[in-house]
Amino acid sequence: MLLHWSDHLLFIIVGVIIPLRTVLGTQPQLANIRFNTRMKIQLYWSNNLWLWLLCGAVAGVWWFNDRSWELIGLQSKLEWPSGWPLIVFAVFTLLYLWDTVSEVNSQQHREITAENLQSELGFLPATAYEYFHFIFLALTAGICEEFIFRGYFIRYFQCLLGQEETYTLAILLPALIFGAVHFYQGWRAVVKITAMAIMFGYVFVHTGSLWMLMIVHAFIDLLGGMIAWQLMRRG
């Protein structure tokens, strides 16, 4: 795969400018806003639209340069990992579930987690109606973020850095960007999300497929939203 000037322009916009704007501008404002239902739904659907627009821009550049869709991870069939990628994926899944359970396994932990969610992530769903709209955002994030951060950015850095064998930086750099844009969730969440992104990148370069990663990513977001709903539900 040869890089085109459109690839560099796209990365500057999607991989540099937008993350910096998010970290320095949008994210600090979220903690100071008291969200009601209307505001949450507007946020969910505006982010939905924004992610699909970015995904469309990436797909447009890919199509403009006449590249195979399988190269970016859209294989004709679902590809499951095996060997070390499967072990890495299984270990991550177990650690993630253990960490999630540890946050809600006692009344004290549930109260602390609910308080943190309310003060730092007040835009998460707190009612069934809000969660219904959140479902669409979780599905969109699973599809679009994997397409952009794993599929496109890893291939971009692979070609830019010439890492056709190890992929080390090609996996790490997109993972760091992905973690940074979630800084509003706090340092602990950033570490978890960056680790997830590294693991996802490792699985992607060994399977060449995004389908399973999209499914798991959406499931993680859906689970996180459901936990928030149960801990913050009103009345």
TORKOL-982933 format. One line per 5 residues: number of its first residue (from 1); their letters; for each residue z, y, x of C-alpha. Coordinates in nm, 3 decimals, padded with zeros to 5 digits. Each point is the difference from the previous one (the first is absolute). Layout:
BEGIN
NUM	a	Z,Y,X  ...
END
This chain:
BEGIN
1	mllhw	00.000,00.000,00.000  -00.103,00.339,00.140  00.192,00.311,-00.097  -00.182,00.294,-00.157  00.105,00.366,-00.009
6	sdhll	00.092,-00.052,-00.365  00.262,-00.255,00.109  00.169,00.251,00.230  -00.009,00.271,-00.266  00.145,-00.237,-00.258
11	fiivg	00.281,-00.106,00.233  00.088,00.362,00.083  00.029,00.077,-00.372  00.158,-00.321,-00.131  00.188,-00.112,00.310
16	viipl	00.120,00.332,00.142  -00.023,00.303,-00.231  00.115,-00.165,-00.324  00.294,-00.188,00.159  00.116,00.319,00.179
21	rtvlg	-00.028,00.197,-00.323  00.195,-00.271,-00.180  00.279,-00.024,00.258  00.038,00.375,00.060  -00.078,00.133,-00.346
26	tqpql	00.018,-00.236,-00.295  00.277,-00.241,00.100  00.280,00.254,00.069  -00.052,00.144,-00.349  00.054,-00.332,-00.181
31	anirf	00.370,-00.019,00.082  00.060,00.341,-00.161  -00.170,-00.080,-00.331  00.181,-00.141,-00.303  -00.266,-00.211,-00.168
36	ntrmk	-00.024,-00.053,-00.372  -00.224,-00.259,-00.165  -00.296,00.234,-00.041  00.014,00.105,00.365  00.022,-00.362,00.119
41	iqlyw	-00.302,-00.108,-00.203  -00.201,00.298,00.125  00.096,-00.091,00.356  -00.097,-00.366,-00.049  -00.342,00.077,-00.142
46	snnlw	-00.079,00.283,00.242  00.081,-00.234,00.290  -00.213,-00.266,-00.170  -00.296,00.237,-00.007  00.062,00.121,00.356
51	lwllc	00.011,-00.353,00.142  -00.319,-00.104,-00.177  -00.177,00.314,00.126  00.104,-00.079,00.358  -00.100,-00.362,-00.045
56	gavag	-00.335,00.115,-00.137  -00.053,00.225,00.302  00.068,-00.291,00.237  -00.230,-00.230,-00.199  -00.266,00.272,00.003
61	vwwfn	00.008,00.033,00.378  -00.007,-00.378,00.036  -00.299,-00.029,-00.234  -00.177,00.300,00.162  00.014,-00.180,00.336
66	drswe	-00.140,-00.319,-00.156  00.289,-00.228,00.100  00.098,-00.338,-00.135  00.275,00.009,-00.262  00.138,-00.321,00.143
71	liglq	00.065,00.182,00.330  00.243,00.236,-00.172  00.180,-00.290,-00.166  -00.171,-00.043,-00.336  -00.084,-00.365,00.045
76	sklew	-00.173,-00.198,-00.272  00.306,-00.226,-00.032  00.375,00.029,00.039  00.093,-00.084,00.358  00.356,-00.123,00.059
81	psgwp	00.154,00.017,00.348  00.080,-00.309,00.204  00.173,-00.071,00.329  00.185,00.296,00.153  -00.124,00.254,-00.259
86	livfa	00.152,-00.221,-00.272  00.329,-00.028,00.191  00.014,00.378,00.054  -00.076,00.059,-00.366  00.264,-00.251,-00.117
91	vftll	00.270,00.144,00.229  -00.074,00.354,-00.118  00.013,-00.107,-00.364  00.338,-00.169,00.046  00.144,00.299,00.187
96	ylwdt	-00.131,00.241,-00.263  00.150,-00.203,-00.284  00.330,-00.031,00.188  00.013,00.376,00.057  -00.083,00.066,-00.365
101	vsevn	00.266,-00.238,-00.127  00.257,00.153,00.236  -00.049,00.336,-00.172  00.087,-00.135,-00.346  00.220,-00.305,00.062
106	sqqhr	00.325,00.172,-00.098  00.116,00.275,-00.231  00.088,00.221,00.295  -00.342,-00.046,00.162  -00.174,00.062,-00.331
111	eitae	00.190,00.325,-00.050  -00.079,00.121,00.352  -00.369,-00.095,-00.034  -00.024,00.166,-00.342  00.158,00.318,00.137
116	nlqse	-00.242,00.006,00.294  -00.297,-00.059,-00.228  00.110,00.276,-00.234  00.050,00.255,00.278  -00.292,-00.088,00.229
121	lgflp	-00.256,-00.178,-00.220  00.054,00.153,-00.340  -00.368,-00.041,-00.090  00.035,-00.379,-00.030  00.002,-00.144,-00.353
126	ataye	00.329,-00.002,-00.192  -00.130,-00.120,-00.338  -00.240,-00.267,-00.127  -00.249,00.271,-00.100  00.004,00.152,00.349
131	yfhfi	-00.033,-00.344,00.160  -00.304,-00.075,-00.216  -00.181,00.297,00.157  00.139,-00.086,00.344  -00.170,-00.342,-00.020
136	flalt	-00.342,00.161,00.030  00.110,00.199,00.306  00.137,-00.315,00.165  -00.327,-00.185,-00.057  -00.203,00.295,00.127
141	agice	00.217,00.029,00.312  -00.037,-00.371,00.070  -00.379,00.022,-00.015  -00.076,00.342,00.145  00.260,00.020,00.276
146	efifr	-00.095,-00.341,00.136  -00.369,00.089,-00.014  00.062,00.323,00.192  00.284,-00.079,00.240  -00.070,-00.364,00.078
151	gyfir	-00.368,-00.050,-00.068  -00.151,00.330,00.113  00.247,00.140,00.254  00.042,-00.329,00.189  -00.379,-00.039,00.030
156	yfqcl	-00.027,00.366,00.102  00.258,-00.030,00.279  -00.139,-00.336,00.107  -00.335,00.163,00.070  00.145,00.326,00.134
161	lgqee	00.229,-00.175,00.249  -00.218,-00.304,00.067  00.280,-00.238,-00.099  -00.210,-00.289,-00.112  00.245,-00.262,00.128
166	tytla	00.362,00.116,-00.034  -00.021,00.269,-00.270  00.346,00.117,00.111  -00.048,00.377,-00.035  -00.255,-00.051,-00.278
171	illpa	00.282,-00.157,-00.203  00.284,00.223,00.120  -00.155,00.346,-00.045  -00.093,-00.037,-00.369  00.345,-00.156,-00.060
176	lifga	00.172,00.305,00.151  -00.208,00.236,-00.214  00.076,-00.209,-00.307  00.372,00.006,00.077  -00.005,00.376,00.059
181	vhfyq	-00.148,00.079,-00.342  00.298,-00.182,-00.155  00.255,00.210,00.191  00.130,00.141,-00.329  00.165,-00.338,-00.063
186	gwrav	00.226,00.038,00.304  00.005,-00.149,00.350  00.111,-00.346,-00.112  -00.293,-00.025,-00.238  -00.240,00.132,00.265
191	vkita	00.105,-00.278,00.238  -00.048,-00.264,-00.272  -00.336,00.141,-00.109  -00.128,00.032,00.358  00.105,-00.359,00.071
196	maimf	-00.178,-00.111,-00.317  -00.313,00.190,00.105  00.003,-00.164,00.344  00.037,-00.344,-00.157  -00.276,00.073,-00.251
201	gyvfv	-00.226,00.119,00.282  00.069,-00.316,00.199  -00.089,-00.216,-00.300  -00.314,00.205,-00.068  -00.146,-00.033,00.350
206	htgsl	00.056,-00.375,-00.008  -00.134,-00.066,-00.350  -00.251,00.285,-00.039  00.102,00.029,-00.365  00.188,00.268,-00.195
211	wmlmi	00.037,-00.181,-00.331  00.334,-00.168,00.066  00.138,00.316,00.160  -00.098,00.204,-00.305  00.177,-00.248,-00.228
216	vhafi	00.319,-00.009,00.208  00.004,00.379,00.047  -00.030,00.056,-00.374  00.274,-00.257,-00.066  00.238,00.173,00.244
221	dllgg	-00.057,00.336,-00.170  00.041,-00.154,-00.346  00.324,-00.167,00.108  00.132,00.322,00.151  -00.083,00.192,-00.317
226	miawq	00.167,-00.263,-00.219  00.318,00.006,00.210  00.008,00.380,-00.024  -00.049,-00.020,-00.377  00.285,-00.247,-00.043
231	lmrrg	00.236,00.198,00.222  -00.080,00.345,-00.139  -00.072,-00.083,-00.363  00.148,00.240,-00.248  00.167,-00.080,-00.326
END
